[in-house]
Amino acid sequence: MYTRQAPSSKIQSNRVDRTTDSFKTDWQGWLHPPSGFVNALAEAIAWMGAAAAVRLSLGVLLTASSPFWLPVVLLLIAPAIAAAYLSTLMPQMSLILGYRSVLLMLGLLIGGRL
């Protein structure tokens, strides 16, 4: 005798697969440089703006309570340490990591000057 499976189980399993594939695609998008001048400019502004905002907030935290100087210093040098580690782990990605590291460092510098 033929028994039919509920269609909801197939739909649910397809949703899980699509979510996993979507996550892989989104993660791989971070590993490639932006295409086009406008996208590259938008990404550069976003990276530098985020780094400047982090630097300003760390300055406020350091002004409010000076015992936080060690975590602040560690957070300020974390992008350089992460870029050096990842460039040894994935040397083919070193150009993209270098590009984004420079943007982060410029953002931290600009945030420190504001």
KAVEN-V871129 format. One record per helix or strand of 2 or more residues. SS is the DSSP state (alpha for helix, beta for strand). FROM is the first residue (numbers start at 1). TO is the last residue. If there is no record, write none. Layout:
ss;from;to
SS;FROM;TO
SS;FROM;TO
This chain:
ss;from;to
alpha;7;30
alpha;37;64
alpha;66;89
alpha;91;113
